[in-house]
Amino acid sequence: MSTITKERSTTERTTWVCENCTAETAAVRKRCTECGTSRY
């Protein structure tokens, strides 16, 4: 089997919306780019 696999689309979304300022942030980031609030 190949060691290179596709990104998990089920666990990784392209963006997530901040609960504090409702700004969209890239899924790879754990903190909001606008206000710095943690994703979790």
ROVO-175514 format. One record per residue (C-alpha): residue number from 1; residue in three letters; x, y negated, z. Coordinates in steps of 0.05 Angstrom, whole numbers, plus 32768, in hexadecimal, padded with zeros to 4 digits. Layout:
# residues N
<NUM,'ALA',<X,Y,Z>>
...
This chain:
# residues 40
<1,'MET',<8000,8000,8000>>
<2,'SER',<8015,7FB9,7FF3>>
<3,'THR',<802F,7F90,802D>>
<4,'ILE',<8014,7F50,800D>>
<5,'THR',<7FCA,7F49,801D>>
<6,'LYS',<7F96,7F15,800E>>
<7,'GLU',<7F84,7EE1,8044>>
<8,'ARG',<7F4C,7EF9,8071>>
<9,'SER',<7F11,7ED1,8058>>
<10,'THR',<7EE4,7EEA,8090>>
<11,'THR',<7F0E,7ECD,80C8>>
<12,'GLU',<7F2D,7E92,80A4>>
<13,'ARG',<7F00,7E5C,8088>>
<14,'THR',<7F1A,7E25,805C>>
<15,'THR',<7F03,7DEF,808C>>
<16,'TRP',<7EE3,7DE8,80D1>>
<17,'VAL',<7EBB,7DAF,80EE>>
<18,'CYS',<7ED2,7D8C,812E>>
<19,'GLU',<7E9F,7D8D,8166>>
<20,'ASN',<7EB7,7D4A,817F>>
<21,'CYS',<7EB9,7D1E,8141>>
<22,'THR',<7E9A,7D4E,810E>>
<23,'ALA',<7ED5,7D44,80DE>>
<24,'GLU',<7EE9,7D7E,80B1>>
<25,'THR',<7F2E,7D9B,80BE>>
<26,'ALA',<7F55,7DD0,8099>>
<27,'ALA',<7F4D,7E16,80B7>>
<28,'VAL',<7F99,7E1E,80C0>>
<29,'ARG',<7F99,7DE5,80F2>>
<30,'LYS',<7F84,7DF1,813A>>
<31,'ARG',<7F79,7DA8,814A>>
<32,'CYS',<7F4E,7D74,8128>>
<33,'THR',<7F74,7D46,80F9>>
<34,'GLU',<7F47,7D0C,810C>>
<35,'CYS',<7F41,7D0E,8158>>
<36,'GLY',<7F71,7D46,816E>>
<37,'THR',<7F3B,7D71,818F>>
<38,'SER',<7F4C,7DBB,8192>>
<39,'ARG',<7F24,7DE9,8164>>
<40,'TYR',<7F15,7E17,819E>>
